[in-house]
Amino acid sequence: MQGRPVWVGGGRRGDGIIIAANRLAKTFGVKTGMACFEAKRLCPRGVLCKPHYDEYRRLSQEMFRILEQYSPVLVPISIDEGFLDFSTMSRHVWRNTTPEKYVTEIRERISREVDLPVSAGLANSSRLAKLATDAAKPGFIEIPPVRKRSFCATGVCASFRASGAIVNARWPRWER
């Protein structure tokens, strides 16, 4: 199915919602949470695949097993997403590498051993790291503290703030 717009979901009769979509499907406007009939209207040549939850859980466990070897703090967010906190790691870890090389090693290992692509964002907060990861797909972006403003000025941060008034109120004023 490589090269085709694909989404996963469907319910029992294909009338449920989408739980995941590849990048090509997203270019047609297909989104997570959308009704499958709406996705088919937007992308008639798209392919609906039924979920394979047991396989997702197996791949997730393999990926998180690798991730937990790279940081003392791992916070799983969903079946395929989590945060590694590098701030508590001692200086000796960083003696012979850079954060970018370290993250690249993690991504390459997961790709090699689990056969999954991994996008990553590195920043000094989990919110900014999430935004960087979304912007990096399918790669990697590091947002050093001195580049926060310029990164948010690209409009990437607006999508996060749009998630609600409470989040927007807590978002630092200079990033609004």
N, CA and C of each residue as an Amber inpcrd file, in Angstrom:
protein
   528
   0.8160000  -1.1910000   0.0000000   0.0000000   0.0000000   0.0000000
   0.8610000   1.2570000   0.0000000   2.1430000   1.0670000  -0.1710000
   3.0390000   2.2100000  -0.2180000   2.6800000   3.1120000  -1.4000000
   2.6690000   4.4020000  -1.1600000   2.3260000   5.3430000  -2.2160000
   0.8370000   5.6020000  -2.3610000   0.0250000   5.0140000  -1.4880000
  -1.4230000   5.2140000  -1.5430000  -1.9050000   5.8730000  -0.2580000
  -2.9750000   6.6740000  -0.3440000  -3.5490000   7.2350000   0.8840000
  -4.2460000   6.1270000   1.6750000  -3.8650000   5.9800000   2.9320000
  -4.3910000   4.8850000   3.7560000  -4.8050000   5.4480000   5.1090000
  -5.9310000   4.9390000   5.6180000  -6.3270000   5.2700000   6.9850000
  -6.8050000   4.0090000   7.6660000  -6.7290000   4.0430000   8.9970000
  -7.0960000   2.8890000   9.8220000  -8.3080000   3.2770000  10.6430000
  -9.2440000   2.3610000  10.7660000 -10.4470000   2.5920000  11.5640000
 -11.5820000   1.7610000  11.0360000 -12.7880000   2.2560000  11.2080000
 -13.8860000   1.6110000  10.5280000 -15.0300000   1.0750000  11.3210000
 -14.8430000   0.6280000  12.5310000 -15.9660000  -0.0010000  13.2170000
 -16.2940000  -1.3440000  12.5780000 -17.4340000  -1.9100000  12.9100000
 -17.7950000  -3.2400000  12.4040000 -18.1570000  -3.2530000  10.9300000
 -18.7880000  -2.1890000  10.4470000 -19.2330000  -2.1660000   9.0500000
 -18.5090000  -1.0910000   8.2350000 -17.3880000  -0.6090000   8.7450000
 -16.6880000   0.4530000   8.0260000 -17.3080000   1.8140000   8.2210000
 -18.1880000   1.9380000   9.2250000 -18.8960000   3.2000000   9.4490000
 -18.4070000   3.9390000  10.6930000 -17.2480000   3.5480000  11.1900000
 -16.7200000   4.1660000  12.4070000 -15.8660000   5.3830000  12.1130000
 -14.9180000   5.6170000  12.9900000 -14.0380000   6.7730000  12.8330000
 -12.6190000   6.3330000  12.5060000 -11.8400000   7.3020000  12.0620000
 -10.4490000   7.0630000  11.7070000  -9.5980000   7.2020000  12.9610000
  -8.7330000   6.2050000  13.2010000  -7.8430000   6.2770000  14.3580000
  -6.4070000   6.6040000  13.9420000  -6.0990000   6.5190000  12.6580000
  -4.7690000   6.8910000  12.1540000  -4.8580000   7.0570000  10.6440000
  -3.9940000   7.9140000  10.1160000  -3.9360000   8.1210000   8.6630000
  -2.4930000   8.4030000   8.2730000  -2.0950000   7.9240000   7.1050000
  -0.7320000   8.2180000   6.6650000  -0.6570000   9.6370000   6.1190000
   0.5760000  10.1040000   5.8740000   0.7720000  11.4900000   5.4330000
   0.0620000  11.7890000   4.1250000   0.0630000  10.8320000   3.2100000
  -0.5930000  11.0530000   1.9230000  -2.0960000  11.2640000   2.1090000
  -2.7240000  10.4590000   2.9440000  -4.1600000  10.6390000   3.2180000
  -4.4190000  12.0040000   3.8470000  -3.5030000  12.4430000   4.7100000
  -3.6780000  13.7410000   5.3690000  -3.6190000  14.8940000   4.3700000
  -2.9090000  14.7200000   3.2590000  -2.8700000  15.7850000   2.2470000
  -4.2360000  15.9840000   1.5970000  -5.1100000  14.9840000   1.6700000
  -6.4690000  15.0930000   1.1480000  -7.4330000  15.6410000   2.1940000
  -6.9450000  15.8750000   3.4200000  -7.7880000  16.3920000   4.4860000
  -8.2970000  15.3220000   5.4370000  -7.8430000  14.0830000   5.2690000
  -8.2490000  12.9980000   6.1630000  -7.5590000  13.1980000   7.5130000
  -8.3550000  13.1160000   8.6040000  -7.8200000  13.3780000   9.9400000
  -8.2880000  12.3160000  10.9270000  -7.5080000  12.1360000  11.9640000
  -7.8940000  11.2620000  13.0660000  -9.1820000  11.7890000  13.6880000
 -10.1120000  10.8870000  13.9860000 -11.3820000  11.2670000  14.5880000
 -12.4860000  11.5340000  13.5780000 -12.1220000  11.6200000  12.3060000
 -13.0980000  11.8830000  11.2450000 -13.8920000  10.6010000  10.9500000
 -15.1370000  10.7570000  10.5420000 -15.9470000   9.6070000  10.1380000
 -15.3660000   9.0040000   8.8500000 -15.3750000   7.6940000   8.7660000
 -14.8050000   7.0130000   7.5930000 -15.5070000   7.4110000   6.2980000
 -16.8220000   7.6230000   6.3440000 -17.5280000   8.0180000   5.1200000
 -17.0630000   9.3850000   4.6360000 -16.7110000  10.2770000   5.5740000
 -16.2050000  11.6020000   5.2100000 -14.8260000  11.4820000   4.5590000
 -13.9820000  10.6040000   5.0900000 -12.6560000  10.3800000   4.5030000
 -12.7930000   9.8480000   3.0760000 -13.7310000   8.9560000   2.8720000
 -13.9510000   8.3840000   1.5300000 -14.4470000   9.4590000   0.5580000
 -15.2420000  10.3880000   1.0550000 -15.6970000  11.4820000   0.2120000
 -14.5330000  12.3840000  -0.1900000 -13.6590000  12.6780000   0.7760000
 -12.5080000  13.5380000   0.5020000 -11.4590000  12.8560000  -0.3670000
 -11.3530000  11.5460000  -0.2200000 -10.2900000  10.7970000  -0.8940000
 -10.8550000   9.4730000  -1.4080000 -11.5750000   9.5050000  -2.5310000
 -12.2530000   8.3030000  -3.0280000 -11.3310000   7.1240000  -3.3280000
 -10.0890000   7.3890000  -3.6660000  -9.1450000   6.3030000  -3.9790000
  -8.3660000   5.8170000  -2.7510000  -8.7120000   6.3790000  -1.5850000
  -8.0380000   5.9830000  -0.3510000  -8.4210000   4.5830000   0.0830000
  -7.6000000   4.0220000   0.9440000  -7.7970000   2.6520000   1.4120000
  -8.0800000   2.6570000   2.9080000  -9.1710000   2.0270000   3.2930000
  -9.5250000   1.8520000   4.6950000  -8.9880000   0.5050000   5.1540000
  -8.2080000   0.5040000   6.2210000  -7.6870000  -0.7390000   6.7980000
  -8.2630000  -0.9330000   8.1950000  -8.5900000  -2.1400000   8.5030000
  -9.0680000  -2.4630000   9.8460000  -7.8790000  -2.4550000  10.8150000
  -8.1110000  -2.0710000  12.0530000  -7.0270000  -2.0590000  13.0420000
  -6.5830000  -3.4780000  13.4070000  -5.3070000  -3.5920000  13.7300000
  -4.7250000  -4.8520000  14.2010000  -4.1300000  -4.5820000  15.5770000
  -4.9890000  -4.4980000  16.5880000  -4.5850000  -4.0470000  17.9090000
  -3.4990000  -4.9100000  18.5480000  -3.5520000  -6.2110000  18.3890000
  -2.5290000  -7.0720000  18.9850000  -1.1530000  -6.7560000  18.4160000
  -1.0940000  -6.5310000  17.1220000   0.1740000  -6.1790000  16.4740000
   0.6450000  -4.8000000  16.9240000  -0.2690000  -3.8410000  17.0790000
   0.0910000  -2.5010000  17.5540000   0.6950000  -2.5890000  18.9520000
   0.0550000  -3.3840000  19.8240000   0.5680000  -3.5310000  21.1920000
   1.9600000  -4.1620000  21.1950000   2.1740000  -5.1700000  20.3650000
   3.4770000  -5.8310000  20.2940000   4.5580000  -4.8440000  19.8500000
   4.2840000  -4.0950000  18.7820000   5.2560000  -3.1100000  18.2800000
   5.5030000  -2.0090000  19.3150000   4.4490000  -1.5880000  19.9870000
   4.5730000  -0.5630000  21.0100000   5.4810000  -1.0390000  22.1450000
   5.2700000  -2.2500000  22.6010000   6.1030000  -2.7980000  23.6820000
   7.5660000  -2.8640000  23.2610000   7.8310000  -3.2990000  22.0340000
   9.2110000  -3.3630000  21.5430000   9.8350000  -1.9690000  21.4940000
   9.0840000  -0.9940000  20.9830000   9.5980000   0.3630000  20.8820000
   9.8890000   0.9440000  22.2750000   8.9470000   0.7930000  23.2160000
   9.1350000   1.3630000  24.5450000  10.2440000   0.6350000  25.3140000
  10.4530000  -0.6460000  25.0490000  11.5670000  -1.3700000  25.6650000
  12.9000000  -0.7390000  25.2680000  13.0080000  -0.3490000  24.0230000
  14.2300000   0.3170000  23.5570000  14.3300000   1.7100000  24.1700000
  13.2570000   2.4790000  24.1470000  13.2810000   3.8420000  24.6670000
  13.7040000   3.9020000  26.1300000  13.2300000   2.9510000  26.9310000
  13.5420000   3.0180000  28.3630000  15.0190000   2.7560000  28.6540000
  15.7710000   2.2910000  27.6710000  17.2080000   2.0860000  27.8440000
  18.0040000   3.3780000  27.6550000  17.3510000   4.4450000  27.1900000
  18.0560000   5.6700000  26.8510000  17.8280000   6.8270000  27.8110000
  16.9180000   6.6850000  28.7480000  16.6610000   7.7670000  29.6870000
  16.0750000   7.1870000  30.9700000  16.4410000   7.7780000  32.1100000
  15.8570000   7.2860000  33.3630000  14.3750000   7.6330000  33.5010000
  13.9010000   8.5930000  32.7020000  12.4940000   8.9920000  32.7820000
  11.8580000   8.8450000  31.3990000  10.8920000   7.9470000  31.2960000
  10.1120000   7.7330000  30.0740000   8.6510000   7.8960000  30.4400000
   7.9710000   8.7890000  29.7160000   6.5530000   9.0360000  29.9610000
   5.7700000   8.6440000  28.7100000   5.1480000   7.4510000  28.7190000
   4.3130000   7.0780000  27.5680000   3.0640000   7.9560000  27.5360000
   2.7280000   8.4510000  26.3480000   1.5540000   9.3020000  26.1710000
   0.4320000   8.5180000  25.4960000   0.7980000   7.6370000  24.5930000
  -0.1720000   6.8010000  23.8910000   0.5450000   5.5280000  23.4610000
  -0.1140000   4.7270000  22.6780000   0.4630000   3.4610000  22.2380000
   1.7080000   3.6570000  21.3710000   1.8180000   4.8340000  20.7390000
   2.9540000   5.0600000  19.8410000   3.6720000   6.3830000  20.0880000
   3.5160000   6.9330000  21.2790000   4.1060000   8.2350000  21.5470000
   4.5070000   8.3410000  23.0080000   5.6740000   8.9480000  23.2380000
   6.1260000   9.1470000  24.6050000   7.2000000  10.2110000  24.6760000
   7.5040000  10.6260000  25.8830000   8.5340000  11.6300000  26.1250000
   9.6770000  10.9950000  26.9010000  10.8990000  11.2830000  26.4840000
  12.0860000  10.9370000  27.2540000  12.5740000  12.2300000  27.8930000
  12.8770000  12.1780000  29.1830000  13.3810000  13.3570000  29.8760000
  14.8810000  13.2000000  30.0280000  15.6340000  13.9860000  29.2700000
  17.0910000  13.9200000  29.3250000  17.6660000  14.8460000  30.3910000
  16.8490000  15.6860000  31.0010000  17.3630000  16.6950000  31.9290000
  17.9790000  16.0840000  33.1870000  17.5930000  14.8810000  33.5480000
  18.1170000  14.2680000  34.7640000  19.3530000  13.4170000  34.4970000
  19.7520000  13.3310000  33.2450000  20.8990000  12.4880000  32.9140000
  22.1960000  13.2050000  33.2960000  23.1340000  12.4310000  33.8030000
  24.3900000  13.0380000  34.2550000  25.2470000  13.4930000  33.0780000
  26.1550000  14.3700000  33.3740000  26.9960000  14.9670000  32.3330000
  27.8420000  13.9390000  31.5830000  28.2010000  12.8310000  32.2360000
  29.0760000  11.8670000  31.5550000  28.4100000  11.2510000  30.3230000
  27.0850000  11.2090000  30.3000000  26.3680000  10.6820000  29.1310000
  26.6320000  11.5550000  27.9160000  26.7470000  12.8510000  28.1400000
  26.8860000  13.7920000  27.0300000  28.3470000  14.0500000  26.6490000
  29.2900000  13.4000000  27.3300000  30.6960000  13.6670000  27.0810000
  31.1180000  13.3720000  25.6440000  30.6740000  12.2640000  25.0730000
  31.1270000  11.8420000  23.7430000  30.0470000  11.9260000  22.6710000
  29.0160000  12.6900000  22.9240000  27.9360000  12.7880000  21.9440000
  27.2300000  14.1350000  22.0940000  26.2830000  14.3500000  21.2050000
  25.4220000  15.5250000  21.2890000  23.9900000  15.0250000  21.4170000
  23.0780000  15.8660000  21.8840000  21.6790000  15.4210000  21.9400000
  21.1700000  14.9540000  20.5660000  21.5470000  15.6470000  19.5030000
  21.0970000  15.2590000  18.1670000  21.6020000  13.8640000  17.7960000
  22.8610000  13.5870000  18.0650000  23.4160000  12.2510000  17.7630000
  22.7460000  11.1850000  18.6220000  22.4820000  11.5170000  19.8800000
  21.8490000  10.5820000  20.8000000  20.4440000  10.2080000  20.3060000
  19.6690000  11.2220000  19.9340000  18.3120000  10.9800000  19.4320000
  18.3680000  10.2310000  18.0920000  19.3170000  10.5750000  17.2480000
  19.4650000   9.8740000  15.9690000  19.7740000   8.4030000  16.2000000
  20.6030000   8.1020000  17.1840000  20.9090000   6.7060000  17.5230000
  19.6470000   5.9560000  17.9460000  18.8190000   6.6080000  18.7700000
  17.5600000   5.9890000  19.2260000  16.6500000   5.7220000  18.0260000
  16.4870000   6.7230000  17.1840000  15.6120000   6.5820000  16.0140000
  16.0940000   5.4560000  15.0940000  17.3930000   5.4160000  14.8420000
  17.9500000   4.3810000  13.9630000  17.8030000   2.9930000  14.5610000
  17.9770000   2.8810000  15.8650000  17.8420000   1.5730000  16.5130000
  16.3960000   1.0650000  16.4280000  15.4400000   1.9320000  16.6900000
  14.0320000   1.5170000  16.5880000  13.7030000   1.1430000  15.1460000
  14.1840000   1.9140000  14.2160000  13.9490000   1.6110000  12.8000000
  14.5340000   0.2450000  12.4320000  15.7310000  -0.0110000  12.8960000
  16.4360000  -1.2630000  12.5780000  15.8030000  -2.4720000  13.2750000
  15.5030000  -2.3420000  14.5670000  15.0500000  -3.4930000  15.3550000
  13.5460000  -3.7220000  15.3340000  12.7650000  -2.6620000  15.1930000
  11.3080000  -2.7820000  15.2450000  10.6910000  -2.5220000  13.8720000
  11.4860000  -1.9660000  12.9670000  11.0480000  -1.6390000  11.6090000
   9.9130000  -0.6140000  11.6110000  10.0750000   0.4060000  12.4720000
   9.1190000   1.5080000  12.5350000   9.8600000   2.8190000  12.3170000
   9.2750000   3.7270000  11.5420000   9.8740000   5.0600000  11.4380000
   9.5880000   5.8350000  12.7170000  10.5310000   6.6620000  13.1250000
  10.3570000   7.4400000  14.3510000  10.6450000   8.9050000  14.0600000
   9.6980000   9.7460000  14.4050000   9.8950000  11.1910000  14.3490000
  10.2370000  11.6470000  15.7520000  11.0440000  12.7120000  15.8520000
  11.4450000  13.1670000  17.1770000  11.6240000  14.6790000  17.1950000
  11.3170000  15.2500000  18.3440000  11.5530000  16.6640000  18.5840000
  12.2480000  16.8130000  19.9200000  13.2300000  17.6620000  19.9610000
  13.9880000  17.8720000  21.1850000  13.8520000  19.3300000  21.5950000
  13.3930000  19.5470000  22.8320000  13.1970000  20.9020000  23.3380000
  13.2480000  20.8620000  24.8610000  13.1870000  22.0210000  25.4920000
  13.2880000  22.0510000  26.9490000  11.9390000  21.9470000  27.6610000
  10.8770000  21.6450000  26.9260000   9.5840000  21.3500000  27.5500000
   8.8790000  20.2920000  26.7160000   8.0120000  19.5310000  27.3550000
   7.3080000  18.4650000  26.6300000   6.3700000  19.0420000  25.5730000
   5.7470000  20.1930000  25.8600000   4.8500000  20.7990000  24.8650000
   5.6080000  21.2020000  23.6070000   6.7440000  21.8530000  23.7990000
   7.5300000  22.2880000  22.6570000   8.1300000  21.0860000  21.9250000
   8.5140000  20.0500000  22.6640000   9.0410000  18.8360000  22.0420000
   7.9720000  18.1630000  21.1670000   6.7280000  18.1620000  21.6410000
   5.6160000  17.5970000  20.8600000   5.4130000  18.3790000  19.5670000
   5.4340000  19.7000000  19.6620000   5.2800000  20.5400000  18.4720000
   6.4380000  20.3210000  17.4970000   7.6430000  20.2090000  18.0380000
   8.8130000  19.9620000  17.1950000   8.7040000  18.6080000  16.5010000
   8.2290000  17.6080000  17.2220000   8.0580000  16.2690000  16.6320000
   7.0580000  16.3180000  15.4880000   5.9310000  16.9760000  15.7090000
   4.9240000  17.0870000  14.6490000   5.4860000  17.8160000  13.4370000
   6.2650000  18.8640000  13.6760000   6.8490000  19.6300000  12.5680000
   7.9470000  18.8420000  11.8610000   8.6000000  17.9330000  12.5930000
   9.7360000  17.1900000  12.0400000   9.3230000  16.0230000  11.1590000
   8.0930000  15.5480000  11.2920000   7.7020000  14.3130000  10.5960000
   8.0860000  14.3700000   9.1360000   8.8080000  13.3940000   8.6690000
   9.2230000  12.1430000   9.3070000  10.6580000  12.1710000   9.8260000
  11.1180000  13.2520000  10.3820000  12.5140000  13.3600000  10.7880000
  12.7210000  13.7930000  12.2190000  13.6400000  14.7340000  12.4080000
  14.0400000  15.1910000  13.7320000  14.3080000  16.6900000  13.6980000
  13.8590000  17.3960000  14.7350000  14.1600000  18.8170000  14.8990000
  14.5340000  19.0440000  16.3680000  15.5810000  19.8170000  16.5730000
  15.9300000  20.2680000  17.9180000  15.6190000  21.7590000  18.0060000
  14.9190000  22.1490000  19.0620000  14.5890000  23.5590000  19.2790000
  15.3260000  24.0240000  20.5360000  16.5050000  24.6030000  20.3660000
  17.2050000  25.1350000  21.5410000  16.4340000  26.3260000  22.1100000
  16.6070000  26.6190000  23.3840000  15.8640000  27.7190000  24.0050000
  15.9560000  29.0410000  23.2340000  17.0930000  29.3290000  22.6320000
  17.2380000  30.5930000  21.9030000  16.4280000  30.6180000  20.6040000
  15.9390000  29.4730000  20.1310000  15.1560000  29.4170000  18.8890000
  13.6650000  29.2350000  19.1300000  13.2190000  29.2310000  20.3900000
  11.7940000  29.0170000  20.6740000  10.9080000  30.0420000  19.9670000
  11.2710000  31.2970000  20.0790000  10.4360000  32.3520000  19.4790000
  10.3660000  32.2130000  17.9680000  11.5010000  31.9950000  17.3270000
  11.4800000  31.8940000  15.8620000  10.7270000  30.6450000  15.4110000
  10.8270000  29.5570000  16.1730000  10.0950000  28.3330000  15.8400000
   8.5950000  28.5810000  15.9490000   8.1650000  29.2030000  17.0350000
   6.7350000  29.4740000  17.2250000   6.2250000  30.5140000  16.2350000
   7.1080000  31.3920000  15.7770000   6.7030000  32.4120000  14.8020000
   6.3330000  31.7970000  13.4600000   6.7450000  30.5660000  13.2140000
   6.4050000  29.8920000  11.9550000   4.9350000  29.4800000  11.9080000
   4.2320000  29.5870000  13.0320000   2.8160000  29.2160000  13.0760000
   2.5780000  27.8390000  13.6540000   3.6390000  27.0820000  13.8840000
   3.5030000  25.7250000  14.4120000   2.8460000  25.7320000  15.7850000
   3.1700000  26.6970000  16.6210000   2.6380000  26.7440000  17.9780000
   1.1500000  27.0850000  18.0150000   0.6500000  27.7220000  16.9720000
  -0.7730000  28.0810000  16.9340000  -1.6520000  26.8460000  16.9700000
  -1.2210000  25.7630000  16.3450000  -2.0380000  24.5470000  16.3330000
  -2.1710000  23.9700000  17.7310000  -1.1530000  24.1160000  18.5410000
  -1.2160000  23.6110000  19.9050000  -2.0910000  24.5130000  20.7620000
  -1.8990000  25.8020000  20.6450000  -2.6860000  26.7320000  21.4460000
  -4.1650000  26.6420000  21.0960000  -4.4810000  26.2760000  19.8730000
  -5.8770000  26.2120000  19.4590000  -6.6190000  25.0690000  20.1350000
  -5.9250000  24.2840000  20.9380000  -6.5800000  23.1470000  21.5680000
  -7.5270000  23.5530000  22.6850000  -7.4780000  24.7910000  23.1180000
  -8.4400000  25.2070000  24.1220000  -8.0210000  26.4560000  24.8570000
  -9.0010000  27.0970000  25.4610000  -8.7520000  28.3650000  26.1490000
  -7.8520000  28.1810000  27.3620000  -7.9840000  27.0760000  28.0730000
  -7.1660000  26.8510000  29.2690000  -5.6960000  26.7120000  28.8910000
  -5.4280000  25.9000000  27.8530000  -4.0470000  25.7380000  27.3920000
  -3.5130000  27.0780000  26.9150000  -4.3110000  27.8060000  26.1650000
  -3.8870000  29.1010000  25.6380000  -3.5480000  30.0650000  26.7760000
  -4.3220000  30.0420000  27.8390000  -4.0730000  30.9330000  28.9700000
  -2.7670000  30.5850000  29.6810000  -2.3980000  29.3280000  29.6680000
  -1.1760000  28.8980000  30.3400000   0.0540000  29.0060000  29.4530000
  -0.1340000  29.1270000  28.1500000   0.9820000  29.2260000  27.2120000
   1.7170000  30.5390000  27.4640000   3.0490000  30.5060000  27.5400000
   3.7800000  31.7510000  27.8300000   3.3650000  32.8890000  26.9060000
   3.1790000  34.0690000  27.4670000   2.6800000  35.2280000  26.7400000
   3.5020000  35.5180000  25.4910000   4.8340000  35.4140000  25.5480000
   5.6550000  35.7580000  24.3950000   5.5080000  34.7780000  23.2480000
   4.9120000  33.5910000  23.5050000   4.7260000  32.6060000  22.4460000
   3.3250000  32.6710000  21.8450000   2.4840000  33.5970000  22.3170000
   1.1170000  33.6940000  21.7930000   1.0920000  34.4260000  20.4940000
